[in-house]
Amino acid sequence: MAAPKAPQRPTAAKPAAKAKPKAPLASANDSSVAVAAPKRTIALVYDFDGTLSPKPMQEYSFLPKIGVDAEAFWAESNRIAREQQADPLITYMHLMYKKAKAAGVRIDRADLVSLGQDVELFPGVEQWFDEIARYIEIRAETPAGSPGVELRHYLVSSGLTEIIEGTRIYHRFQNVFASEYWFEAYDLPYPKRVITDTGKTQYLFRINKGVEDLGQTINQHMPEAARPIPFQNMIYFGDGDTDVPSMAVMRKNGGHAIAVHGGSDGGKAKCYDLFKAGRIDFYAEADYRRGSELFQRTCLLIDRILANIRIDEEIARLSR
């Protein structure tokens, strides 16, 4: 429940201001109409579990360390969430440390970060960032005197920030938005931030608006022309149903989405359903190596983004 608002001190009514004459509407052919500066930043936004890594990050080291079977853990977590009508993510985060305490295993923040080194990645993920940057450098065709195209990578995940920090690719991201624990305030770590399937969409707008400080609100209106990374310059990568809200927001606002799968028939079928439903532009196996279908289809979307940037630059040049 929201906290009640403090009563406002009454103020004297101000005299009504005189209405100002409205300025005439500018026509489409009016040369005085300002043209927004081209937005030259491209953002690739990724889910983590199932997208960059084959399985949930907790299964690589945390659960084995406390002697818990992964399948049994998730079944118990989902059962508790249903019975208690609790949020599934808060439930699993609480259950992880409840199991650790029962096993007599203490895992602090530094321990959790160190577990990230055991997380496996899909083929080519570690080289992907440089290969995509190289492709953009070749294809951008930046005019002389232009600042060039900037490439940024973001991670938006319901997984754990601490484990992600310990992975080999953490340093590749402009920013990481993921669930996180509060370690100082309680005997058992308490969920500090939980990123749900629908909650991920908030972070897409943060990237879009350039408001990446989580202490700042994104609810204030910002004109499209003032947003540093337009949705049309963004591509979202996900692996299934939990990514549907993000894919839908991305596509609805002119952005792009790609679904990946691990090669199983079930994963392929899920991606195909997303494609038929119009949730994604493309889908491919999670093979991030140069020359793979995923690489090629990503490059097709990048080519479209680069073409739009060049068109905007030409319009801006003609409008000077």
Kinemage of the C-alpha trace (Angstrom):
@kinemage 1
@onewidth
@group {chain A} dominant
@subgroup {mainchain}
@vectorlist {calphas} color= white
{ca met a 1} P 0.000 0.000 0.000
{ca ala a 2} L 1.363 3.430 -0.894
{ca ala a 3} L 2.146 5.729 2.032
{ca pro a 4} L -0.449 8.509 2.519
{ca lys a 5} L 0.614 11.873 1.192
{ca ala a 6} L 1.448 14.609 3.672
{ca pro a 7} L -1.179 17.385 3.816
{ca gln a 8} L -0.329 20.368 1.675
{ca arg a 9} L -0.201 23.865 3.140
{ca pro a 10} L -2.907 26.035 1.499
{ca thr a 11} L -1.563 28.789 -0.691
{ca ala a 12} L -3.145 31.961 -1.913
{ca ala a 13} L -4.655 31.723 -5.355
{ca lys a 14} L -2.596 33.378 -8.051
{ca pro a 15} L -4.274 35.769 -10.487
{ca ala a 16} L -4.994 34.125 -13.783
{ca ala a 17} L -2.331 34.798 -16.356
{ca lys a 18} L -3.317 36.461 -19.588
{ca ala a 19} L -3.596 33.988 -22.414
{ca lys a 20} L -0.744 34.249 -24.871
{ca pro a 21} L -1.564 34.173 -28.559
{ca lys a 22} L -0.863 30.743 -29.990
{ca ala a 23} L 1.978 30.471 -32.437
{ca pro a 24} L 0.934 29.297 -35.897
{ca leu a 25} L 1.449 25.615 -36.541
{ca ala a 26} L 4.529 24.883 -38.596
{ca ser a 27} L 3.944 23.123 -41.857
{ca ala a 28} L 5.885 20.070 -42.951
{ca asn a 29} L 7.611 22.217 -45.599
{ca asp a 30} L 8.540 25.013 -43.216
{ca ser a 31} L 12.338 25.337 -43.287
{ca ser a 32} L 12.293 26.736 -39.736
{ca val a 33} L 11.172 23.390 -38.291
{ca ala a 34} L 13.979 21.968 -36.127
{ca val a 35} L 15.232 18.536 -37.067
{ca ala a 36} L 16.303 16.288 -34.215
{ca ala a 37} L 19.970 15.382 -34.200
{ca pro a 38} L 20.578 11.821 -35.415
{ca lys a 39} L 20.906 9.261 -32.611
{ca arg a 40} L 24.089 7.279 -33.254
{ca thr a 41} L 24.041 4.836 -30.334
{ca ile a 42} L 23.018 1.207 -30.879
{ca ala a 43} L 22.019 -0.865 -27.837
{ca leu a 44} L 21.981 -4.653 -27.742
{ca val a 45} L 20.037 -5.855 -24.687
{ca tyr a 46} L 20.289 -9.424 -23.405
{ca asp a 47} L 18.569 -11.774 -21.022
{ca phe a 48} L 21.084 -14.126 -19.374
{ca asp a 49} L 19.824 -17.598 -18.391
{ca gly a 50} L 18.957 -19.546 -21.539
{ca thr a 51} L 20.122 -16.670 -23.735
{ca leu a 52} L 23.843 -16.253 -23.057
{ca ser a 53} L 24.176 -19.311 -20.799
{ca pro a 54} L 22.635 -22.768 -21.323
{ca lys a 55} L 20.983 -23.111 -17.896
{ca pro a 56} L 20.127 -21.072 -14.773
{ca met a 57} L 23.272 -19.602 -13.229
{ca gln a 58} L 22.412 -20.975 -9.763
{ca glu a 59} L 22.821 -24.532 -11.061
{ca tyr a 60} L 26.531 -24.278 -11.891
{ca ser a 61} L 27.981 -23.823 -8.409
{ca phe a 62} L 25.579 -22.543 -5.771
{ca leu a 63} L 23.188 -25.496 -5.619
{ca pro a 64} L 25.968 -28.124 -5.933
{ca lys a 65} L 27.905 -26.349 -3.171
{ca ile a 66} L 25.028 -26.770 -0.725
{ca gly a 67} L 24.263 -30.297 -1.929
{ca val a 68} L 20.856 -29.580 -3.473
{ca asp a 69} L 19.535 -31.167 -6.663
{ca ala a 70} L 18.589 -28.458 -9.162
{ca glu a 71} L 15.381 -30.081 -10.412
{ca ala a 72} L 14.159 -30.723 -6.866
{ca phe a 73} L 15.046 -27.160 -5.838
{ca trp a 74} L 13.044 -25.495 -8.608
{ca ala a 75} L 10.088 -27.834 -8.038
{ca glu a 76} L 10.044 -26.945 -4.337
{ca ser a 77} L 10.452 -23.227 -5.033
{ca asn a 78} L 7.577 -23.216 -7.530
{ca arg a 79} L 5.375 -25.226 -5.145
{ca ile a 80} L 5.985 -22.798 -2.269
{ca ala a 81} L 5.272 -19.816 -4.519
{ca arg a 82} L 1.952 -21.339 -5.623
{ca glu a 83} L 0.868 -22.358 -2.144
{ca gln a 84} L 1.815 -19.041 -0.546
{ca gln a 85} L 0.762 -16.965 -3.576
{ca ala a 86} L 4.222 -15.454 -3.453
{ca asp a 87} L 6.376 -13.966 -6.158
{ca pro a 88} L 8.380 -16.858 -7.685
{ca leu a 89} L 11.595 -14.825 -7.856
{ca ile a 90} L 11.488 -13.670 -4.244
{ca thr a 91} L 10.671 -17.256 -3.281
{ca tyr a 92} L 13.693 -18.767 -5.026
{ca met a 93} L 16.033 -16.069 -3.690
{ca his a 94} L 14.860 -16.741 -0.133
{ca leu a 95} L 14.917 -20.535 -0.532
{ca met a 96} L 18.520 -20.521 -1.812
{ca tyr a 97} L 19.875 -19.118 1.436
{ca lys a 98} L 17.433 -21.024 3.607
{ca lys a 99} L 18.860 -24.226 2.078
{ca ala a 100} L 22.414 -22.953 2.505
{ca lys a 101} L 21.847 -22.238 6.189
{ca ala a 102} L 20.293 -25.680 6.686
{ca ala a 103} L 23.379 -27.212 5.081
{ca gly a 104} L 25.681 -25.177 7.337
{ca val a 105} L 27.256 -23.427 4.365
{ca arg a 106} L 27.885 -19.694 4.661
{ca ile a 107} L 27.960 -17.865 1.317
{ca asp a 108} L 28.543 -14.108 1.531
{ca arg a 109} L 28.588 -11.634 -1.345
{ca ala a 110} L 32.202 -12.257 -2.277
{ca asp a 111} L 31.544 -16.005 -2.340
{ca leu a 112} L 28.544 -15.481 -4.590
{ca val a 113} L 30.569 -13.346 -7.009
{ca ser a 114} L 33.298 -16.005 -7.154
{ca leu a 115} L 30.709 -18.582 -8.258
{ca gly a 116} L 30.264 -16.647 -11.484
{ca gln a 117} L 33.518 -18.010 -12.866
{ca asp a 118} L 31.893 -21.443 -13.166
{ca val a 119} L 28.968 -20.247 -15.307
{ca glu a 120} L 29.100 -21.714 -18.805
{ca leu a 121} L 28.382 -19.611 -21.869
{ca phe a 122} L 27.018 -20.539 -25.272
{ca pro a 123} L 29.574 -20.954 -28.098
{ca gly a 124} L 31.049 -17.660 -29.281
{ca val a 125} L 29.612 -15.431 -26.524
{ca glu a 126} L 33.030 -14.233 -25.346
{ca gln a 127} L 34.073 -13.226 -28.887
{ca trp a 128} L 30.642 -11.862 -29.861
{ca phe a 129} L 31.161 -8.362 -28.498
{ca asp a 130} L 34.306 -7.695 -30.517
{ca glu a 131} L 32.906 -9.331 -33.654
{ca ile a 132} L 29.750 -7.221 -33.611
{ca ala a 133} L 31.786 -4.068 -32.967
{ca arg a 134} L 34.024 -4.933 -35.905
{ca tyr a 135} L 31.013 -5.476 -38.161
{ca ile a 136} L 29.518 -2.108 -37.230
{ca glu a 137} L 32.851 -0.372 -37.767
{ca ile a 138} L 32.975 -1.756 -41.314
{ca arg a 139} L 29.336 -1.118 -42.185
{ca ala a 140} L 28.701 2.239 -40.523
{ca glu a 141} L 30.134 4.326 -43.397
{ca thr a 142} L 30.535 7.276 -41.064
{ca pro a 143} L 30.848 10.564 -42.999
{ca ala a 144} L 33.940 12.667 -42.413
{ca gly a 145} L 33.456 14.890 -39.393
{ca ser a 146} L 30.687 12.748 -37.871
{ca pro a 147} L 31.184 11.340 -34.365
{ca gly a 148} L 30.592 7.758 -35.514
{ca val a 149} L 28.295 5.041 -34.198
{ca glu a 150} L 28.566 3.900 -30.581
{ca leu a 151} L 27.711 0.307 -29.645
{ca arg a 152} L 26.523 -0.561 -26.142
{ca his a 153} L 25.617 -3.900 -24.559
{ca tyr a 154} L 23.157 -4.159 -21.661
{ca leu a 155} L 22.031 -7.063 -19.511
{ca val a 156} L 18.513 -7.257 -18.039
{ca ser a 157} L 18.036 -10.464 -16.053
{ca ser a 158} L 16.016 -11.998 -13.237
{ca gly a 159} L 19.241 -13.809 -12.332
{ca leu a 160} L 21.636 -12.600 -9.667
{ca thr a 161} L 23.813 -9.520 -10.054
{ca glu a 162} L 26.450 -11.007 -7.772
{ca ile a 163} L 26.969 -14.157 -9.856
{ca ile a 164} L 26.915 -12.147 -13.097
{ca glu a 165} L 29.694 -9.927 -11.723
{ca gly a 166} L 31.915 -12.986 -11.495
{ca thr a 167} L 31.386 -14.130 -15.098
{ca arg a 168} L 33.980 -13.654 -17.810
{ca ile a 169} L 31.767 -11.217 -19.745
{ca tyr a 170} L 30.617 -8.869 -16.965
{ca his a 171} L 33.038 -6.139 -18.054
{ca arg a 172} L 31.499 -6.126 -21.536
{ca phe a 173} L 28.239 -4.515 -20.435
{ca gln a 174} L 27.499 -0.818 -20.259
{ca asn a 175} L 25.158 -1.637 -17.387
{ca val a 176} L 23.699 -4.710 -15.706
{ca phe a 177} L 20.157 -4.688 -14.324
{ca ala a 178} L 19.517 -7.898 -12.379
{ca ser a 179} L 18.096 -9.198 -9.115
{ca glu a 180} L 20.310 -8.569 -6.115
{ca tyr a 181} L 20.657 -9.321 -2.398
{ca trp a 182} L 21.007 -7.065 0.614
{ca phe a 183} L 23.757 -8.689 2.673
{ca glu a 184} L 24.339 -6.233 5.494
{ca ala a 185} L 20.896 -5.801 6.988
{ca tyr a 186} L 19.885 -9.361 7.901
{ca asp a 187} L 21.271 -12.694 9.109
{ca leu a 188} L 20.003 -14.286 5.900
{ca pro a 189} L 20.525 -12.132 2.782
{ca tyr a 190} L 17.332 -10.306 1.866
{ca pro a 191} L 16.224 -9.592 -1.730
{ca lys a 192} L 17.255 -6.016 -2.446
{ca arg a 193} L 16.024 -5.926 -6.028
{ca val a 194} L 13.865 -8.440 -7.880
{ca ile a 195} L 13.457 -8.148 -11.641
{ca thr a 196} L 10.344 -9.920 -12.844
{ca asp a 197} L 9.349 -10.754 -16.413
{ca thr a 198} L 7.211 -7.618 -16.705
{ca gly a 199} L 9.591 -5.586 -14.539
{ca lys a 200} L 12.282 -5.993 -17.196
{ca thr a 201} L 10.416 -3.531 -19.404
{ca gln a 202} L 11.208 -0.685 -16.981
{ca tyr a 203} L 14.882 -1.109 -17.776
{ca leu a 204} L 14.267 -0.946 -21.511
{ca phe a 205} L 12.784 2.501 -20.959
{ca arg a 206} L 15.704 3.451 -18.715
{ca ile a 207} L 18.087 2.606 -21.546
{ca asn a 208} L 15.853 4.421 -24.028
{ca lys a 209} L 15.688 7.569 -21.872
{ca gly a 210} L 19.261 7.443 -20.613
{ca val a 211} L 18.092 7.262 -16.990
{ca glu a 212} L 20.247 4.364 -15.789
{ca asp a 213} L 20.618 5.579 -12.198
{ca leu a 214} L 18.061 3.463 -10.307
{ca gly a 215} L 17.662 6.258 -7.773
{ca gln a 216} L 16.006 8.392 -10.450
{ca thr a 217} L 12.453 7.954 -11.687
{ca ile a 218} L 11.645 7.304 -15.335
{ca asn a 219} L 7.985 8.255 -15.044
{ca gln a 220} L 8.404 11.855 -16.117
{ca his a 221} L 7.538 12.558 -19.739
{ca met a 222} L 10.481 12.827 -22.088
{ca pro a 223} L 9.933 13.812 -25.721
{ca glu a 224} L 11.065 11.197 -28.211
{ca ala a 225} L 13.590 13.621 -29.694
{ca ala a 226} L 15.287 13.973 -26.299
{ca arg a 227} L 15.778 10.238 -25.724
{ca pro a 228} L 19.413 9.275 -26.356
{ca ile a 229} L 18.773 5.715 -27.603
{ca pro a 230} L 15.557 5.377 -29.621
{ca phe a 231} L 13.893 1.977 -29.570
{ca gln a 232} L 14.534 1.655 -33.298
{ca asn a 233} L 18.256 1.491 -32.403
{ca met a 234} L 17.756 -1.373 -29.928
{ca ile a 235} L 17.740 -5.182 -30.274
{ca tyr a 236} L 16.536 -7.447 -27.464
{ca phe a 237} L 17.792 -11.047 -27.144
{ca gly a 238} L 15.765 -13.568 -25.128
{ca asp a 239} L 14.931 -17.244 -25.015
{ca gly a 240} L 11.267 -17.741 -24.246
{ca asp a 241} L 8.047 -16.911 -22.437
{ca thr a 242} L 9.716 -14.905 -19.666
{ca asp a 243} L 11.013 -12.492 -22.313
{ca val a 244} L 7.681 -11.923 -24.057
{ca pro a 245} L 6.853 -8.633 -22.227
{ca ser a 246} L 10.248 -7.179 -23.197
{ca met a 247} L 9.935 -8.410 -26.771
{ca ala a 248} L 6.432 -6.932 -27.034
{ca val a 249} L 7.505 -3.528 -25.667
{ca met a 250} L 10.515 -3.466 -27.944
{ca arg a 251} L 8.561 -4.297 -31.095
{ca lys a 252} L 5.619 -2.024 -30.229
{ca asn a 253} L 7.976 0.936 -29.923
{ca gly a 254} L 9.824 0.309 -33.180
{ca gly a 255} L 12.651 -1.797 -31.793
{ca his a 256} L 13.767 -5.309 -32.641
{ca ala a 257} L 13.829 -8.695 -30.918
{ca ile a 258} L 15.549 -12.024 -31.522
{ca ala a 259} L 14.734 -15.305 -29.752
{ca val a 260} L 17.425 -17.939 -29.236
{ca his a 261} L 17.209 -21.629 -28.385
{ca gly a 262} L 19.647 -24.297 -27.255
{ca gly a 263} L 19.024 -26.621 -30.181
{ca ser a 264} L 16.271 -28.794 -28.669
{ca asp a 265} L 13.026 -29.417 -30.548
{ca gly a 266} L 11.080 -27.787 -27.713
{ca gly a 267} L 13.230 -24.673 -27.854
{ca lys a 268} L 12.849 -24.412 -31.613
{ca ala a 269} L 9.072 -24.815 -31.360
{ca lys a 270} L 8.833 -22.088 -28.717
{ca cys a 271} L 10.855 -19.688 -30.871
{ca tyr a 272} L 8.738 -20.490 -33.917
{ca asp a 273} L 5.568 -19.720 -31.944
{ca leu a 274} L 7.038 -16.352 -30.927
{ca phe a 275} L 7.905 -15.654 -34.564
{ca lys a 276} L 4.411 -16.554 -35.807
{ca ala a 277} L 2.871 -14.368 -33.105
{ca gly a 278} L 4.913 -11.376 -34.257
{ca arg a 279} L 6.820 -11.097 -30.979
{ca ile a 280} L 10.239 -11.274 -32.645
{ca asp a 281} L 11.967 -10.368 -35.899
{ca phe a 282} L 14.079 -13.529 -36.080
{ca tyr a 283} L 15.067 -16.623 -34.132
{ca ala a 284} L 18.158 -18.817 -34.213
{ca glu a 285} L 20.171 -21.322 -32.240
{ca ala a 286} L 22.242 -19.730 -29.476
{ca asp a 287} L 25.491 -19.942 -31.423
{ca tyr a 288} L 27.202 -16.550 -31.148
{ca arg a 289} L 30.147 -17.387 -33.386
{ca arg a 290} L 30.812 -15.250 -36.443
{ca gly a 291} L 29.015 -16.682 -39.474
{ca ser a 292} L 26.293 -18.443 -37.468
{ca glu a 293} L 22.612 -17.856 -38.267
{ca leu a 294} L 22.332 -15.768 -35.116
{ca phe a 295} L 25.258 -13.588 -36.139
{ca gln a 296} L 23.926 -13.158 -39.687
{ca arg a 297} L 20.374 -12.295 -38.593
{ca thr a 298} L 21.634 -9.866 -35.985
{ca cys a 299} L 23.721 -8.186 -38.675
{ca leu a 300} L 20.636 -7.818 -40.889
{ca leu a 301} L 18.920 -5.844 -38.136
{ca ile a 302} L 22.081 -3.820 -37.519
{ca asp a 303} L 22.171 -2.978 -41.224
{ca arg a 304} L 18.607 -1.672 -40.939
{ca ile a 305} L 19.530 0.423 -37.899
{ca leu a 306} L 22.619 1.830 -39.630
{ca ala a 307} L 20.543 2.686 -42.707
{ca asn a 308} L 18.056 4.598 -40.529
{ca ile a 309} L 20.920 6.470 -38.870
{ca arg a 310} L 22.327 7.459 -42.279
{ca ile a 311} L 18.894 8.601 -43.445
{ca asp a 312} L 18.489 10.747 -40.323
{ca glu a 313} L 21.964 12.203 -40.858
{ca glu a 314} L 21.161 13.113 -44.451
{ca ile a 315} L 17.869 14.748 -43.467
{ca ala a 316} L 19.676 16.711 -40.753
{ca arg a 317} L 22.348 17.786 -43.253
{ca leu a 318} L 19.758 19.015 -45.742
{ca ser a 319} L 17.887 20.882 -43.008
{ca arg a 320} L 20.834 23.002 -41.913
